Amino acid sequence: MTTEWDQVIGHEWAAELLAGAITHQRTGHAYLLTGPEQIGKTTLARTFAQALNCEAADPAARPCGRCRACQLIAADRHPDVRLVSPEVSGRGKLTLKIDEIRTLQQELSLAAYEARYKVAILERFDAATEGAANAFLKTLEEPPRNVILLLTANDADTMLATITSRCRTIALRPLPTPLIEESLQTRWRVPPDKARLLAHLADGRLGWAIQAWEDDTILAERQQNLDYLRQALAGDRVERFALADKLGRKPELLPEILQTWLSWWRDVTLLSQGENGRALTLTNVDQQAEITQAAQEWTSAQALTGLQQTNQAIRQLRRNANTRLVIENLFLTYPLP
């Protein structure tokens, strides 16, 4: 029998675990779903909320995806299922504030309008401020009756131990590239060449691949990010500092720009260390000729430095370092033409 659980691609074991908890009436009051961004955490949480409240007469058919409850939850419009997402600051940093948590707590204290369970899906709870996390502890310790809390996070280790210890943790892993490629072709009718590219660029994140297929601007922005890198590598120090000044004025875009560069440097490092010919290990499969040339021109030590320093720059930005200085220092470590 086909249910909405079948739409959870690559995480069947987690779907079976959650479905079994409902079947055997062993559902916990709080779950923490961890894994990289756009890997399917919110999709799994939303499907679990559907299964908890599906109106299908046969429990084995839940979640059916067709009843009122399933459709409202899928559209994030069910009155008893609340999706809470962090805000994005001007620097692109995510923050979940205490006011949002207090509003949610007030809503959860009220009786359900029509569902069997009130469900709160809190995306990226690792972005919660310390005040917000501490305020939410009371709800985790003494949850209202028939309330299920579903938290998602990239990494449980960045969260308060008092939060994680009160949740059942389900750690989702990146999907294999062939599975993403196959899913894009069979379920989303993506042409083979495009599916191959998106699957490699996705880095195990099916959600990203789907979004990139539906929104052409994502690949266009990636191309622009690669053009910035080419400009930096071809320029002298004066030209690089001019580019650093330009990019420093786009703090909200820098995290994604640097992630693109990090992926490129990873591929160069792989090839420079003797991975030539193993195209399947590359992320930027459409840039293979250029990456191969770079790997031949630079030593493996230079490639590794580019990779490590780019990763260091990403960490510095997360700590709110001065954006222009971060990029200037990064460019000083890149090999000159």
N, C-alpha and C positions, 0 to 999 in steps of 0.2 A: 504494500500500500504506500502510495506516494504522499509525503507530507512536506511542510515547509522545512523540516530538518534536512531534507535532501538538497536544499539550496545552500547549505553550509559546506562549501568546497574546501577540502583539504584538512578539515578539523573534525572529521567524522567521529573520532574517539571522544572528543569533548561533547559533541551533540549527543552521543549515546550515553555519556555519563549524566548529563543534565536530564535527558528524557527518562533515564532509569530512576533518577531521584524523584521525579514526579510520579512515575508508575508505582514505585514502592513506598510513596509517601514519606520520603526522607529528604525533602527539600530543606536546604539551609536558609537562614534568614539573610545571609550576606555572602556574595561571591566577588572575588577579584580576578578579572581576566587580564592577563599580561601578554605582552608581545609588541613587536615593532608597529609603528604607525601604519594604518590602512591594511592591516593583515587580516581583519575580519572580526575584531573584538566586539564592536558595536552591533554588527550583523548577528553574531551569535547571541548577544544579550537580548536584542530585539526579538529574535526567534524564540528564545526561552520565555520572554514575556508573553508572546503569542501562545505558546504551549500551555502556560499557566492559566490563561484566560480564554482559550478557544471555546467556542460554543458548539462544536461538533458533538453529536450524540455519542459517537463511538470514541472512547479515549484513545484507541490505537490510531485514529485519524488526525489527532491533534499534533501540531497546529495545522489546520486545513488550508489557511490562507484565503479562504473565501467568505467566511462569516464576518459579521459586523466588527467584532472585536479584533480579529486578525487584520482586517483591512485598515482599521483606525490605528492600530499599533504600528503597522508597516509605514503609515503616513505620518507617524508621530503626532497624532491628533486624538488619541484616546484620553478621556478625562482622568483615568486612574493610572496611566503609565506616563511618567514624567521623564523627559530627557534633559539632563543638565550638562551644558558644555562650558568650558572655560572661555574667558574673553581673551582677545588678542590685543596686546599693547601696540604702541607705535613702533617698537623695535621688533615686533613679531613674536614677543614672548607671551606664552599662554599663562593665564592666571585665573584660578577659581577662588572667588572671594567669599568672605564669611557671610555677607548679606544674602548671597544666593543660597547658601546652606541653611540659613535661618528661615528663609522663605520656604524652602523645601520641607524643613522640619514641621512648619506649621501646616503645610498641605498634607503631610503624611499622618498627622495626628487626627485628621478628619476621617470619617467613615467613607468607604468606597461608594462611588455613585452607582456602578453597575457591574464591576468586575469581581471575580473571586479573590483576586489579590491586587493590592496596590503595588506597583513596581516603580522604582526609581533607578534610572540608568545614568550613572555619573561618569561622563567621559573624561579621560586624562586626569584622574584624581591625583596623580603625581604632580599636577600643576597647582594643587590647592595650597593656599597660604598656610602657615603654621596655625594661625587663628582659625581658619576654616576647618582644617583637619581636626584640631582639638575640639571644636564645637560639634563636629559630626560624631565624635566618639560616643557621646551620650546616646545617640540614635543607634549606633552599632551595639552598644552594651545593653540597651533596653528598647529594642525595636517594637513599634506598635504592632498589634495583632494583624495577621494576614498582610504584612508588608515584606516585600523582598527587595533587597538592596543589591544592585549590580554595579560594581566599580570597574573601570578599565584604567590601565596604566601601561606605559612602555616598559617600565622596570620596577618591580616591587622593592628593590633595594634602595630606591630613592625616597621611599615613603616611610612614615613613622611606623615603628614596629608595633605600636599599640593599635594601629589600623589594620595592618596585615595579619596580625595574630587573631583577629576577630572575624576574618573572612576565610572562606574556602578558596584557595588559589588554584586557578586553571591557567597554566602557562602555554600559550599558543606559539607555535614555531613557524618560521618562514616556509612558504610552500615551495616545492621543487619547481624549477623553471619549466620543465616539460609539462607539468600539470597545469600551470598557468597558461602556457601556450595552447594546450589542448582545449582548456575551458574557454579561452577567448574565441577559438575557432568554432567550437560546437555550440556554445550557449549564446555568444554575442555576435556570431557570424563575422568575425574579424578576418580579413584576408590573411593568408599564411605568412607572407613577408612582414606585414605589419604586426601580426601576432607574435612572431619570433622576436622582433625588435622590442616590443612592449614587454614581453615575458622576461627578456634579459635585463632591461632597464628597471623592471619592477623590484628586483632584489627580494623576491619572495612575497611581495605585497600584491595580492590579486586586486584589492580595492584601488590601488594606485593605477594598475594597468587598465582597469575598466574606466576609471575617470579620465585617463590620458586618451583612451579611444573615443570617449564621448566629448572631450573638450580639446580641440586642436591647439589651443593656446599653451597647453602644458609642454608639448614637444617644441613649440615655437620658442618658449621661454628657455627651454634646455639648450636649444641651438644658440640663443643669445648668450647664455652663460658660457658655452664653449667658445664663442667668439671673443668674449672678454678674456678668457684664458689664453687663447692664441695671441691676442693683442699684447698681453703681459709678457708672454714668453718670447715674442719677437722684438720687444722694445728694450731700450737701454734703461738705465736707472731713472733718468729724467722722465722718460715716457711712462715708466711704471708708476712713478710717484703721481703723475698727472691722472693716471687711471685710478690709482688708490683714492685720490681726492674725489673723483667722480663716483666711485662705488661707495665711498664713505658717506655720501649723501643719500644712500638708499639702504638704510639699516634694516628695514623690514624685508628686503629682498636678499640680503647677504647670506642668511642661513641656507637658503636653497641654492644660491650661487656656489657657495663653498661645498655643499654636498655634491653638486655636479662635478666640481673640480676634483673632489676626493675620489669619486668613482673613476674619473679619467686617470688620475695618478695611480690608482690601484691596478688598473689594466696595464699601464706602462711598467709598473714594478713587476708584475707577473711575467711579462714578456722579457724584461731585462734580466730576469733571474732564470731564464732558460725555459720559459713556458711557450716558446714559439710554436705555432702550429696547432695549439690547443684552443681553437676559437671559442669553443663552448664555455671556457672558463672566463671569457671576457664579458663585461657588462655592456660596454658601448660597442656592440657588434657592427654598427654602421660606421664606426670610426677606425676599423681595424688597420687599414693601410697607414693612416696618420700615426696611430699609436705604435705600430711596428717600426716606423721610421724613427720616432722619438726614442724608442727602446734601443735602437741601434746607435743613435747619436750620443746618448748619455750613458754614463756608467750606472750599474745597478745601485751604487751608493747615492748617486744624484737622484735617481728615481725614488728611492726609499726616503730620502730627505724630503722631497716634494710631497710625498704621501704623509709622512709624519708631521711635517710642519703645517700642512693644510688641516689635518685633524686637530692639531694644537690650536690653530686659529678658531676652529669651530667651538672648542671648549672655552676659549677666552671670550668669545662673543656671548656664550651662555652665562658667563660671569659678569656680563655688562661692561666689558672692557671698551675703551675708546675704539670705535669702528675704523677710523682712518689709520690710527697707529697699528692696529692689528693687521690691516691689509698691507701697509707699508713694510712692516717687519716680515710679513710673509713673502712679499716680492723680493726682498733682499736675500732670501734663502733659495729662491728658484734659480736654476742655471741660466746664465746669460747666453745669448746667441753667439 
